[in-house]
C-alpha cells in the first residue's frame, strides 16, 4: 500500500512514441495542435499540476522533433527513446533507467489523450493511499475497441483488451483509459514479468493489474467522464477534439466573468488567460501565451499571440498583437495596427494602420495613422524608443535605432533617422516643388505611349 503519512513524490511518465499513421501526416502525432499547442502539452501541463519530482517522456517516431518540443514546453523533462514500438508495457519499461533509485509513485499518461484533467490525476493519486495499482476507467457509450475493466466491487481483477475479450467480457461497458498509477519500482518490476502472448504480440501495460493481484497486491479503478478519455488517432478525431476543447474553454471563460456576445466565434489556446469583466467581441483568435487583464476589451476580428493586455486597454478591431507585445493600462490599439516585441505605455494610442515593432512607446503618447518603426536593416533588428506624451505624426517613418524624447513631435510624412530631443519638433521631409502644367503633359505622354503599344 502507499504511505499515507505524507504525500509521496510522483514521476510523470508520458508515452509519446506512436507513429499515428491514421493522421496521414509527416508531423509526429504528439505535435499536432489542439487549442493552439501540441497535443503533448495538454498531458504535460495537466501532470505538472501534481508537481512531479520527475517527468519522463517516451519518444519514438519523430523523436527529434518531439524532444525539441518537450524541451521547450517542459524544461527539465527527461526524454527516453523507444526504438522499437512493442506495446505500452514495453514503452513504460524504457523509463527504468531514468527512474533508477526513485522512491515514489509513477503515473503513466499519454500524449494523444489530451483531456484528462489535473483533478482526475489528483484523484488517481489520492486512491494510491489505499491501493497499490490505480487504473483510470470510464463508462463507454460504445465500448468498441476499448479494453474492458473486470471488476469485483472496487477490486480490479484484470484488464482485457477488446481483441482478446470473450463475448461476455466484450459486453462490459466499463473501459480502460490507459492511465495507471503505482509505486514506481513496483510498476517496473511487474512490467518486467509481462509477456506478449496475445493477439497483437505486444507487451501490454494492461497486464499489470492481474500480475499485481497474483502477488496479493491491491488493484482498483476510479472513473472519470468519457469525454476526458478521448484519444486522438485521426484528423477527424482531432477536429472533434478541437470543437470539444473550444466549447469547454468558452464555457470556462463565461463562468469566470468574461463577456462574449458571440462566444461560438472566439477561439482560445490552452493557456489563454482572460480576467473578469474583460470583453471579447466576435471573431477573435487567441494564439498561445496570451494574458488579458480585467476590464480590457478585445474588439472584433483581432488576432493575439504571446502578448499581455493590461486592464482597461482596448485592442482592435482588426488588430494583430504578436509575441512580445505589452499593452499598458487604458492604452488603445486600433484597426489594422500590428505590434510586435514592443511596450505600449499606459494611456498611449496607436489607433490606425501602423506597425510598431521592437519599440517602447511612452505613456500618453499618440502615434498617428500609418506610422512605422523601421526596425530591420536586412540582418539585425534595432529598437525605437518614444518618450511619454509625445506625438508621432501620420506616416512618420522611425528608422531604428532612434529615440524620440518626451513631449516631442514629429511632423507628418517625416523620415526620422536621428534622435529627437525632448520637447522638439522634428521635420524630416523633402521640400515640396510644384511644376505648373507638368501633370497634364505627363499624362498625355503616357497615354500616347500606351496607345502606341496597343497599335
Secondary structure, 3 states (H helix, E strand, C coil): CCCCCCCCCEEEEEEECCCCHHHCCCCCHHHCEECCEEHHHHHHHHHHCCCCCEEEEEECCCHHHHHHHHHHHCCCCEEEECCCCCCHHHHHHCCCCCCCCCCCEEEEEECCCCCCCHHHHHHHHHHCCCCCEEEEEEECCCCCCCCEEEEECCEEEEEECHHHCCHHHHCCCEEEEEEEEEEHHHHHHHHCCCCCCCCCCCCCHHHHHHHHHHCCCCEEEEECCHHHHCCCCCHHHHHHHHHHHHHHHHHHHHHCCCECCCHHHCECCCCCEECCCCEECCCCEECCCCEECCCCEECCCCEECCCEECCCCEECCCCEECCCCEECCCCEEEECCEEEEEEECCCCEEEECCEEEEEEECCCCEECCCCEEECECCCCECCEEECCCCEECCCCEEECCEEECCCCEECCCCEECCCECCCCEECCCCCCCCCCCHHHHHHHHHHHHHHHHHC
